[in-house]
Amino acid sequence: MKQPIKILIVEDEMIIAANISLQLTSIGYDVTGIMPKGEDALVHITQSKPDLILLDINLKGELSGIETAQIIQQEHNIPIIYVTANADTSHFNEAKATKPYAFISKPFKKIDLQRAIELTVKRIQSENEEKALTGDEKASSFILSDCIFVRHQEKMVRVNIKDIFYIEAERNYCRIYCKDKVYLLATTLKDMGEKLPNQHFIRVHRSFIVNLSNIDEIATSHIVISKKAIPISSESKKLLLQLIQKV
């Protein structure tokens, strides 16, 4: 079943925020929270990992919307859509420098909100498809909070990190083995390992990266995931045991 896109609303006018939340849920999105201040939003992002953020430019806390966006850019890889009642040129140019995916001017209709979000998701997919066509192997996958978008049958498909069993190298490609499907990506295992969150994955062999949460058994020279015996080096095994002890 396809997972709904998770959206955080950062808006200090609670009536407006509640209305946006109702509109989003009515069209199938998952609202992770409503934060009135930028500093609260930064904490929430770390905990809930939204896929997309609706951000008011003029927040009343210590951080403005633009300052909040700058921090998000530095610490996270989450698309931002600005929501603003102040669309003058100076504010627009300042906000534009943070490279948002869209602007929505208040007041707006539900269809405006829906189209902005759909265009944002489409833009993410198109950017990665364009990179793939120009030979950029990293474009075959795109990390978004607790999931990864992978290229499959000429489109980008969302795969939850918790559903990934292991990743196996195949020359300049790698295969992602999940609960229900296998995806072939035009990227090396090294590049894939650099993008995946290290709290979930570990490279146990030159040809394998595994999901820590899906390991069934740890033997002397191999581990077992979903009845698959995967070789593990002695150094990787030491690191694996250290990571497990910390959990």
C-alpha positions as CSV (number, residue, x, y, z in Angstrom):
1,M,0.0,0.0,0.0
2,K,1.4,3.4,-1.0
3,Q,2.4,5.5,2.0
4,P,0.9,9.1,2.1
5,I,3.3,12.0,1.8
6,K,4.1,13.4,5.3
7,I,3.8,17.2,5.6
8,L,4.8,19.6,8.4
9,I,2.9,22.9,8.7
10,V,4.9,25.8,10.2
11,E,2.4,28.6,10.7
12,D,1.8,30.9,13.7
13,E,-1.8,31.8,12.9
14,M,-3.5,28.7,14.3
15,I,-6.8,29.2,12.6
16,I,-5.1,29.3,9.2
17,A,-2.9,26.4,10.2
18,A,-5.8,24.2,11.2
19,N,-7.6,25.0,8.0
20,I,-4.5,24.0,6.0
21,S,-4.3,20.8,8.0
22,L,-7.9,19.9,7.2
23,Q,-7.4,20.6,3.5
24,L,-4.3,18.4,3.4
25,T,-5.9,15.5,5.2
26,S,-9.0,15.7,2.9
27,I,-6.8,15.2,-0.2
28,G,-4.9,12.3,1.3
29,Y,-1.7,13.8,2.9
30,D,-0.4,13.0,6.4
31,V,0.1,16.1,8.5
32,T,2.9,15.3,11.0
33,G,2.2,18.5,13.1
34,I,1.5,22.2,13.3
35,M,4.4,24.3,14.6
36,P,3.9,28.0,15.4
37,K,7.6,28.8,15.7
38,G,10.7,28.0,13.6
39,E,12.6,26.7,16.6
40,D,9.8,24.2,17.4
41,A,9.7,23.1,13.8
42,L,13.4,22.2,13.8
43,V,12.9,19.9,16.8
44,H,9.8,18.3,15.2
45,I,11.7,17.7,11.9
46,T,14.3,15.7,13.8
47,Q,11.7,13.6,15.5
48,S,9.0,13.1,12.8
49,K,11.0,13.5,9.6
50,P,8.4,15.0,7.2
51,D,8.7,14.6,3.5
52,L,7.7,18.2,2.8
53,I,7.3,21.5,4.8
54,L,4.7,24.2,4.3
55,L,6.5,27.2,5.9
56,D,5.1,30.7,6.6
57,I,7.7,33.4,5.8
58,N,6.7,35.7,8.7
59,L,6.9,33.7,11.9
60,K,6.7,35.4,15.3
61,G,9.3,33.4,17.2
62,E,13.0,33.9,17.4
63,L,13.5,32.6,13.9
64,S,11.8,34.0,10.8
65,G,10.5,31.6,8.2
66,I,13.5,32.4,6.0
67,E,16.0,31.8,8.8
68,T,14.2,28.5,9.6
69,A,14.5,27.5,5.9
70,Q,18.2,28.2,5.9
71,I,18.8,25.9,8.9
72,I,16.6,23.2,7.3
73,Q,18.8,23.4,4.2
74,Q,22.0,23.0,6.2
75,E,20.8,20.1,8.4
76,H,18.1,18.3,6.4
77,N,17.2,17.5,2.8
78,I,13.5,18.4,2.9
79,P,11.6,20.4,0.2
80,I,10.0,23.7,1.3
81,I,6.9,25.4,0.1
82,Y,6.5,29.0,1.4
83,V,3.1,30.2,2.5
84,T,2.9,34.0,2.8
85,A,0.5,37.0,3.0
86,N,3.4,39.3,2.2
87,A,4.4,38.9,-1.4
88,D,6.3,42.2,-1.9
89,T,9.5,42.1,-4.0
90,S,12.0,42.4,-1.1
91,H,10.5,39.5,0.8
92,F,10.2,37.4,-2.3
93,N,13.8,38.0,-3.3
94,E,15.1,37.1,0.2
95,A,13.0,34.0,0.3
96,K,13.9,33.0,-3.3
97,A,17.6,32.8,-2.2
98,T,16.7,29.8,0.0
99,K,15.5,27.9,-3.1
100,P,12.0,26.9,-2.1
101,Y,10.0,24.6,-4.4
102,A,7.0,26.8,-4.5
103,F,5.2,29.9,-3.1
104,I,1.6,30.1,-2.1
105,S,0.0,33.5,-1.4
106,K,-2.7,33.9,1.3
107,P,-5.6,33.5,1.0
108,F,-5.5,30.5,-1.3
109,K,-7.9,27.7,-2.4
110,K,-7.4,24.0,-1.7
111,I,-6.7,23.4,-5.4
112,D,-3.8,25.9,-5.2
113,L,-2.3,24.0,-2.3
114,Q,-2.8,20.6,-3.9
115,R,-1.2,21.7,-7.2
116,A,1.8,23.3,-5.4
117,I,2.4,20.0,-3.6
118,E,1.9,17.8,-6.6
119,L,4.3,20.1,-8.7
120,T,6.9,19.9,-5.9
121,V,6.8,16.1,-5.8
122,K,6.9,16.0,-9.6
123,R,9.8,18.4,-9.7
124,I,11.8,16.2,-7.3
125,Q,11.2,13.2,-9.6
126,S,12.0,15.2,-12.8
127,E,15.2,16.5,-11.3
128,N,16.4,13.0,-10.6
129,E,15.2,11.6,-13.9
130,E,17.1,14.4,-15.7
131,K,20.3,13.6,-13.8
132,A,19.9,9.9,-14.8
133,L,19.5,10.8,-18.5
134,T,22.7,12.8,-18.4
135,G,24.6,9.9,-16.8
136,D,24.5,10.8,-13.2
137,E,24.2,7.4,-11.5
138,K,23.2,8.9,-8.2
139,A,19.9,10.0,-9.7
140,S,18.6,6.5,-9.5
141,S,17.7,7.1,-5.9
142,F,16.6,10.0,-3.7
143,I,16.6,10.0,0.1
144,L,13.6,11.5,1.8
145,S,13.5,11.2,5.6
146,D,12.6,7.6,6.5
147,C,12.2,6.4,2.9
148,I,14.1,6.3,-0.4
149,F,12.7,7.0,-3.9
150,V,14.1,4.5,-6.4
151,R,13.8,4.4,-10.2
152,H,11.5,1.6,-11.2
153,Q,9.9,1.2,-14.7
154,E,10.5,4.8,-15.8
155,K,9.2,6.3,-12.5
156,M,10.3,7.0,-9.0
157,V,8.8,4.6,-6.4
158,R,8.8,5.2,-2.7
159,V,10.4,2.4,-0.6
160,N,10.3,2.6,3.2
161,I,13.7,2.1,4.8
162,K,12.2,-0.4,7.3
163,D,11.1,-2.6,4.3
164,I,14.7,-2.9,2.9
165,F,16.4,-6.2,3.8
166,Y,19.8,-5.7,2.1
167,I,21.5,-4.2,-0.9
168,E,23.8,-6.3,-3.2
169,A,26.5,-4.9,-5.5
170,E,26.4,-6.0,-9.2
171,R,29.3,-4.3,-11.0
172,N,28.3,-0.7,-11.4
173,Y,24.8,-1.4,-10.3
174,C,23.2,-2.6,-7.1
175,R,20.0,-4.4,-6.2
176,I,17.8,-3.4,-3.3
177,Y,16.0,-6.5,-1.8
178,C,12.8,-5.6,0.0
179,K,9.9,-7.5,1.5
180,D,7.9,-7.6,-1.7
181,K,10.2,-6.5,-4.6
182,V,13.7,-6.2,-5.9
183,Y,14.9,-2.9,-7.5
184,L,17.9,-2.5,-9.8
185,L,19.7,0.8,-9.5
186,A,22.2,2.5,-11.7
187,T,24.6,3.4,-8.9
188,T,27.5,1.7,-7.1
189,L,27.3,0.2,-3.7
190,K,29.8,2.7,-2.4
191,D,27.6,5.7,-3.6
192,M,24.5,4.0,-2.2
193,G,26.2,3.5,1.2
194,E,27.2,7.1,1.4
195,K,23.6,8.2,1.0
196,L,21.9,5.8,3.3
197,P,21.4,6.7,7.0
198,N,24.2,4.9,9.0
199,Q,21.9,4.3,12.0
200,H,20.0,1.8,9.9
201,F,22.5,0.3,7.5
202,I,26.0,-1.2,7.7
203,R,28.3,-2.5,4.9
204,V,29.2,-6.0,6.0
205,H,31.1,-7.1,2.8
206,R,32.4,-5.6,-0.3
207,S,29.2,-6.7,-2.1
208,F,26.6,-6.2,0.6
209,I,24.9,-3.5,2.7
210,V,22.3,-4.7,5.2
211,N,19.5,-3.2,7.2
212,L,20.3,-3.7,10.9
213,S,16.7,-4.0,12.0
214,N,16.1,-6.9,9.6
215,I,19.0,-9.2,10.7
216,D,17.7,-12.6,11.8
217,E,20.9,-14.4,12.8
218,I,24.6,-13.6,13.3
219,A,27.0,-16.5,12.7
220,T,30.7,-16.8,12.6
221,S,31.3,-15.8,9.0
222,H,27.8,-14.7,7.8
223,I,24.5,-13.2,8.8
224,V,21.0,-14.3,7.8
225,I,18.3,-11.9,6.6
226,S,15.0,-13.4,5.3
227,K,16.7,-16.9,4.8
228,K,19.6,-15.3,2.8
229,A,23.1,-16.0,4.1
230,I,25.2,-12.9,3.6
231,P,29.0,-13.0,4.2
232,I,30.5,-10.7,6.8
233,S,34.1,-9.7,7.3
234,S,35.7,-10.0,10.7
235,E,36.0,-6.2,11.0
236,S,32.4,-5.6,10.0
237,K,31.2,-8.2,12.5
238,K,33.0,-6.4,15.3
239,L,31.4,-3.1,14.2
240,L,28.0,-4.8,13.9
241,L,28.2,-6.2,17.4
242,Q,29.1,-2.8,18.8
243,L,26.1,-1.2,17.0
244,I,23.8,-3.9,18.3
245,Q,25.0,-3.4,21.9
246,K,24.2,0.3,21.7
247,V,20.6,-0.4,20.6
